[in-house]
């Protein structure tokens, strides 16, 4: 396992900030898995949209490293 740093935007269009999180990441994880881990262990008020976790619905699309991607398909 390796620790990785994440910056997640918390807030709305008018008020918000990037918040830093550090998470243990295992081989095979996708970004959505890490966000669920952050939600469970560090920020239980964190909201994230997702549905199928199979790359078909597009519900989990987000900006990852400056590019639009599906969090359920983007490997760590």
C-alpha positions in Angstrom: 0.0 0.0 0.0 1.1 3.5 -0.7 -0.2 6.8 0.7 -1.4 9.3 -1.8 -2.5 12.9 -1.3 -5.8 14.2 -2.7 -7.2 17.7 -3.0 -10.9 17.8 -3.1 -13.0 20.9 -3.7 -15.5 21.3 -0.9 -18.2 24.0 -1.2 -20.3 25.5 -3.9 -19.7 27.9 -6.8 -19.6 31.0 -4.5 -17.8 29.7 -1.4 -15.5 26.7 -1.4 -11.9 25.6 -1.0 -9.6 22.7 -1.9 -9.2 20.4 1.1 -6.2 18.0 1.5 -6.7 14.4 2.3 -4.1 11.6 2.6 -5.2 8.0 1.9 -3.7 4.5 1.7 -4.2 3.3 -1.8 -4.1 -0.3 -2.9 -3.4 -1.7 -6.4 -6.5 -1.9 -8.5 -8.3 0.9 -6.9 -10.1 3.6 -8.9 -10.6 7.2 -7.9 -14.2 6.5 -6.8 -13.0 3.9 -4.4 -10.6 6.4 -2.8 -13.4 9.0 -2.5 -15.6 6.4 -0.8 -12.7 5.7 1.6 -12.3 9.4 2.4 -16.1 9.6 2.9 -16.1 6.7 5.3 -13.0 7.5 7.3 -12.2 11.2 7.2 -15.1 13.3 5.9 -18.5 11.6 6.5 -20.3 14.7 5.2 -18.6 14.5 1.8 -21.2 14.0 -1.0 -20.3 12.3 -4.3 -22.5 11.3 -7.3 -22.3 7.8 -8.7 -24.6 5.1 -9.9 -23.4 2.1 -11.9 -19.6 2.0 -11.2 -19.2 0.4 -14.6 -18.4 3.4 -16.8 -21.8 3.4 -18.5 -23.9 6.1 -16.8 -21.5 9.0 -16.5 -22.9 10.0 -13.1 -19.4 9.9 -11.5 -17.8 12.2 -14.0 -15.4 14.8 -12.4 -12.3 16.8 -13.1 -9.3 14.6 -12.2 -5.9 16.2 -12.6 -7.4 19.0 -14.6 -9.2 16.7 -17.1 -12.8 15.5 -17.2 -12.9 11.7 -16.5 -15.1 9.0 -15.0 -14.0 8.4 -11.4 -15.2 4.8 -11.6 -12.9 4.1 -14.5 -9.8 6.1 -13.6 -7.2 3.8 -12.0 -4.9 5.0 -9.2 
